Amino acid sequence: EQYNTTGDEAIKEEIITHFTIEKKADSTSASNITSLDNVLFIGDSITAGLNSSGLIPNATFKAESGTKPSDWLSKIDTLPQNSDDISCVCIMLGVNGTSEIEQMKQLIDSLSARYTGKTIFVQKVLPVANTYTNYETMNEGIKAYNDAISSYCNGKSSVKFIDTSAGYVDSSGAAKAELFDGEGLHPTNYQKLKENIE
């Protein structure tokens, strides 16, 4: 508007420089994560399984079987405080509480406040395989949850929603039963999950 009003080339250059710097700052916020060392992983039994796999030895894991977003929201003070030792946060929660959309939004905001300047990576919840009891109903809930959380994350500069389901699902998005345990809930190939997160 200033340039259009005055035609001043100096103002134009100043505006271009400002927006170029802003764009660079935004684009590097997530790209400076070069390894999974020093990542804080938060989650339920799937994240606990990733920890037990030993594939990411230099990360910090806070994961407990059966937990939901509300559980971690109430235990946020138990998470590490020294954000200098944490490169970013990677969280996967929701399969145990697909109705807890609002609680997950609150947890995302609480993590952003606790780890200022760090990117919060929110993993898409994996669908359950057809060996899971009432898997169709469960997967409808998971899809609705993922859609809502993805939309919420997209409105935030320091939060990234990431789809780590590649290889675990077929072209229709259905879970490949052979890559999940007998319950149809937990992946059996954690190397693939690690690679997808990377």
C-alpha positions in Angstrom: 0.0 0.0 0.0 2.9 2.4 0.9 4.6 1.7 -2.4 1.4 2.0 -4.4 0.7 5.4 -2.8 4.2 6.9 -3.1 6.0 4.9 -5.8 9.1 5.1 -3.7 11.5 2.3 -4.8 13.3 2.4 -1.4 10.1 1.4 0.4 9.6 -1.4 -2.2 13.1 -2.8 -1.5 12.5 -2.6 2.3 9.2 -4.5 2.0 10.8 -7.2 -0.3 13.7 -7.6 2.1 11.3 -7.9 5.1 9.1 -10.5 3.6 12.1 -12.5 2.3 13.6 -12.7 5.8 10.2 -13.6 7.3 9.8 -16.4 4.7 13.2 -17.8 5.4 12.7 -17.8 9.1 9.4 -19.7 8.8 10.8 -22.3 6.4 13.8 -23.2 8.6 11.7 -23.8 11.7 11.3 -27.5 11.0 14.1 -28.1 8.6 16.8 -27.8 11.2 15.9 -31.2 12.6 18.5 -33.5 11.1 18.2 -36.6 13.3 16.0 -38.2 15.9 18.6 -37.6 18.6 17.2 -35.5 21.4 13.6 -35.7 20.2 11.1 -35.9 22.9 8.5 -38.6 22.0 5.2 -38.6 23.8 2.6 -41.3 23.3 0.8 -44.5 24.2 1.7 -48.2 23.7 2.7 -47.6 20.0 5.3 -45.0 21.1 6.3 -47.3 24.0 6.9 -50.0 21.4 9.1 -47.7 19.3 11.1 -47.0 22.5 11.4 -50.8 23.2 12.6 -51.4 19.7 15.9 -49.6 20.6 16.0 -48.0 17.1 16.2 -44.5 18.5 18.7 -44.7 21.4 19.4 -41.0 21.9 15.8 -39.8 22.2 13.7 -39.2 25.3 10.5 -41.3 25.5 7.5 -40.5 27.7 5.0 -43.2 26.7 2.6 -45.4 28.6 0.2 -48.0 27.3 -3.5 -47.0 27.2 -2.9 -43.3 27.6 -5.1 -40.6 26.0 -4.5 -36.9 25.4 -6.2 -36.0 28.7 -3.8 -38.2 30.6 -0.8 -36.3 29.3 -2.5 -33.0 29.7 -2.9 -33.8 33.4 0.8 -35.0 33.5 2.4 -32.2 31.5 4.5 -31.2 34.5 6.2 -34.6 34.5 7.7 -33.9 31.1 11.3 -32.7 30.8 11.7 -29.0 31.6 15.1 -28.2 30.0 14.1 -27.5 26.5 17.8 -27.0 25.5 18.2 -30.7 25.6 15.2 -31.3 23.3 15.4 -30.7 19.5 11.6 -31.0 19.0 8.6 -32.9 20.3 7.0 -35.8 18.4 3.6 -37.0 19.7 1.2 -39.8 18.8 -2.0 -40.0 20.8 -5.6 -40.7 20.1 -6.2 -44.3 19.4 -7.2 -44.9 23.0 -9.5 -41.8 23.0 -10.7 -40.7 19.6 -13.3 -38.5 21.2 -10.7 -36.5 23.0 -10.2 -34.0 20.1 -10.5 -30.9 22.4 -8.1 -32.4 24.9 -5.6 -33.1 22.2 -5.8 -29.5 21.0 -5.2 -28.3 24.5 -2.2 -30.6 24.8 -0.7 -29.3 21.6 -1.1 -25.8 22.9 0.4 -26.7 26.3 3.4 -28.4 24.6 3.9 -25.4 22.4 4.0 -23.1 25.5 6.3 -25.5 27.4 8.8 -25.9 24.6 8.9 -22.4 23.1 10.7 -22.2 19.8 10.6 -26.0 19.3 8.5 -27.7 16.6 5.7 -30.0 17.8 5.3 -32.9 15.3 1.9 -34.5 15.7 1.7 -38.0 14.1 -1.4 -39.1 12.3 -3.0 -42.0 14.3 -2.6 -45.3 12.5 -5.8 -47.1 11.5 -6.5 -50.5 13.2 -6.4 -53.7 11.1 -9.5 -55.8 10.4 -8.5 -58.2 13.2 -9.4 -55.5 15.7 -12.9 -55.8 17.3 -15.3 -53.4 15.7 -12.5 -52.2 13.4 -14.8 -50.3 11.0 -16.4 -48.2 13.8 -12.9 -47.6 15.3 -11.4 -46.5 12.0 -14.3 -44.0 11.5 -13.5 -42.5 14.8 -9.7 -42.4 14.0 -10.4 -40.7 10.7 -12.6 -38.0 12.2 -10.0 -37.5 14.9 -7.1 -37.2 12.4 -9.1 -34.8 10.2 -9.8 -32.5 13.2 -6.3 -32.6 14.6 -4.7 -32.1 11.1 -6.9 -29.0 10.5 -6.0 -27.6 13.9 -2.2 -28.1 13.4 -2.3 -26.5 10.0 -3.3 -23.2 11.6 -0.1 -23.1 13.8 3.4 -22.1 12.6 5.3 -24.2 15.1 3.1 -27.4 14.8 3.4 -29.9 12.0 0.9 -32.7 11.4 2.8 -35.6 9.9 1.5 -38.8 8.2 3.7 -41.7 9.2 1.4 -44.4 7.9 3.3 -45.0 4.6 3.7 -48.8 4.1 1.3 -49.6 7.0 -1.8 -48.9 4.8 -2.9 -50.0 1.3 -4.1 -47.6 -1.5 -7.5 -47.3 0.1 -6.0 -46.3 3.5 -6.9 -49.6 5.2 -4.3 -51.1 7.6 -2.3 -54.0 6.2 -3.1 -56.7 8.8 0.2 -58.5 8.2 2.1 -55.5 9.6 0.1 -55.4 12.8 -0.1 -57.6 15.9 -2.9 -60.1 16.4 -5.0 -57.5 18.1 -4.8 -55.3 15.0 -3.6 -52.3 16.9 0.2 -52.3 17.2 2.6 -52.2 14.3 5.1 -55.1 14.2 7.6 -53.3 12.0 9.0 -50.3 14.0 11.9 -49.8 11.6 9.3 -48.5 9.1 7.7 -46.2 11.7 11.2 -44.8 12.5 11.9 -44.2 8.8 8.4 -42.6 8.3 9.1 -40.2 11.2 12.5 -39.3 9.8 
